[in-house]
Amino acid sequence: MKNSNLLIFLFLFSALSMSGQGTLRESADKLNKHIGVAVSSQFFSFPADHPYKTLLKTEFNMVVAENSMKPANIEPVRGQFAFAYADSLLSFAETNGMKVRGHCLVWHQQIPKWMNNDQLSREELSAILKEYITTVVTHFKGRIYAWDVVNEAIDEKEPDTYRKTVWYKVLGPSCIDSAFVWAHRADPSAILIYNDYGGEEMNAKSNAVFNLVKGMKERKIPVSGVGLQCHFQLGKLNADEMKKNMQRIAKLGLQTQITELDIAIPSDQFTKENAEKQAEEYKQVMSLFVNDKNCTCFMLWGLTDKFSWIPGFSKGKRGNALIFADDYSKKPAYNSMFNLLKKMAGK
């Protein structure tokens, strides 16, 4: 099926199935569950009545900035903090009764060049990181539901399982503990998450993440939970293995959060059949979320395929990964999630 035909199918399916039946947010609110979406940079230029903003506030009760709260955007020049975009998102969320996740404080990508310098001394880079975390978390104190404190610090292929980032090279793995301690001191009420990809199911990556947070708990580091990014490709999800991983994290006394969900389809396979398979996989992840009291939020990494990061990252090999099409119409993936949420909320 050609792309244009697929869009027509998706639009008609959505219109016939969902007209006047409520929203994701309404059912999530009844279940006291957090369901949200990553907000793209285009958000900040859209007028108040733009479909993008309308969908955000009607369908979701939580948002996270896709890029505008990353270090490269917050402190592009040392000592000069740029909070305007982030403050704008916070204002939108608060006006519309939505919670906000903070993403992210410590990462090896999207950090300013002046900070990404492994020639700095241990003392100086440690002071830089402490100042950054303290300043940013204090600025948003009491307004951020949860922070992704450390993002993607694990590389299971390394002998010690740590990614060899600037932070690791200069500060060593203890910088992970320090980041959580500094974030907690700045805002004791915020949920503090270790966030990573590829470790959603039972595998070497999730074992390394599990051992990391288990050690943090044993050292009494204020970690609240594990963020499971969930950047899946169609046909690769193993929900049973993901459930097992979530259960063992829960036994540590930690939350799980689904933080960056999308399910990409190969670009030459945008068919009705695969749209329905994708819908079933979205439903499986949603089922894990609604049936697990320890899983505290469900975040999609983008609102619409129009602004998804997937095509650019995959060099055009994958796409169609989200629950709203380019024209903001609801796709089968939306319907599958909606129907499950509505059913659970009606119990």
Rosetta blueprint (number, residue, H / E / L):
1 M L
2 K L
3 N H
4 S H
5 N H
6 L H
7 L H
8 I H
9 F H
10 L H
11 F H
12 L H
13 F H
14 S H
15 A H
16 L H
17 S H
18 M H
19 S L
20 G L
21 Q L
22 G L
23 T L
24 L H
25 R H
26 E H
27 S H
28 A H
29 D H
30 K H
31 L L
32 N L
33 K L
34 H E
35 I E
36 G E
37 V E
38 A E
39 V E
40 S L
41 S H
42 Q H
43 F H
44 F H
45 S H
46 F L
47 P L
48 A L
49 D L
50 H L
51 P H
52 Y H
53 K H
54 T H
55 L H
56 L H
57 K H
58 T H
59 E H
60 F L
61 N L
62 M E
63 V E
64 V E
65 A E
66 E L
67 N L
68 S L
69 M L
70 K L
71 P H
72 A H
73 N H
74 I H
75 E L
76 P L
77 V E
78 R L
79 G L
80 Q E
81 F L
82 A L
83 F L
84 A H
85 Y H
86 A H
87 D H
88 S H
89 L H
90 L H
91 S H
92 F H
93 A H
94 E H
95 T H
96 N L
97 G L
98 M L
99 K E
100 V E
101 R E
102 G E
103 H E
104 C E
105 L E
106 V E
107 W L
108 H L
109 Q L
110 Q L
111 I L
112 P L
113 K L
114 W L
115 M L
116 N L
117 N L
118 D L
119 Q L
120 L L
121 S L
122 R H
123 E H
124 E H
125 L H
126 S H
127 A H
128 I H
129 L H
130 K H
131 E H
132 Y H
133 I H
134 T H
135 T H
136 V H
137 V H
138 T H
139 H H
140 F L
141 K L
142 G L
143 R L
144 I L
145 Y L
146 A E
147 W E
148 D E
149 V E
150 V E
151 N E
152 E L
153 A L
154 I E
155 D L
156 E L
157 K L
158 E L
159 P L
160 D L
161 T L
162 Y E
163 R L
164 K L
165 T L
166 V H
167 W H
168 Y H
169 K H
170 V H
171 L H
172 G L
173 P L
174 S H
175 C H
176 I H
177 D H
178 S H
179 A H
180 F H
181 V H
182 W H
183 A H
184 H H
185 R H
186 A H
187 D L
188 P L
189 S L
190 A L
191 I E
192 L E
193 I E
194 Y E
195 N E
196 D E
197 Y L
198 G L
199 G L
200 E L
201 E L
202 M L
203 N L
204 A H
205 K H
206 S H
207 N H
208 A H
209 V H
210 F H
211 N H
212 L H
213 V H
214 K H
215 G H
216 M H
217 K H
218 E H
219 R L
220 K L
221 I L
222 P L
223 V L
224 S L
225 G E
226 V E
227 G E
228 L E
229 Q L
230 C L
231 H E
232 F E
233 Q E
234 L L
235 G L
236 K L
237 L L
238 N L
239 A H
240 D H
241 E H
242 M H
243 K H
244 K H
245 N H
246 M H
247 Q H
248 R H
249 I H
250 A H
251 K H
252 L L
253 G L
254 L L
255 Q E
256 T E
257 Q E
258 I E
259 T E
260 E E
261 L E
262 D E
263 I E
264 A E
265 I E
266 P E
267 S H
268 D H
269 Q H
270 F L
271 T L
272 K H
273 E H
274 N H
275 A H
276 E H
277 K H
278 Q H
279 A H
280 E H
281 E H
282 Y H
283 K H
284 Q H
285 V H
286 M H
287 S H
288 L H
289 F H
290 V H
291 N L
292 D L
293 K L
294 N L
295 C E
296 T E
297 C E
298 F E
299 M E
300 L E
301 W L
302 G L
303 L L
304 T E
305 D H
306 K H
307 F H
308 S L
309 W L
310 I H
311 P H
312 G H
313 F H
314 S L
315 K L
316 G L
317 K L
318 R E
319 G E
320 N L
321 A L
322 L L
323 I L
324 F E
325 A L
326 D L
327 D L
328 Y L
329 S L
330 K E
331 K L
332 P H
333 A H
334 Y H
335 N H
336 S H
337 M H
338 F H
339 N H
340 L H
341 L H
342 K H
343 K H
344 M H
345 A H
346 G L
347 K L
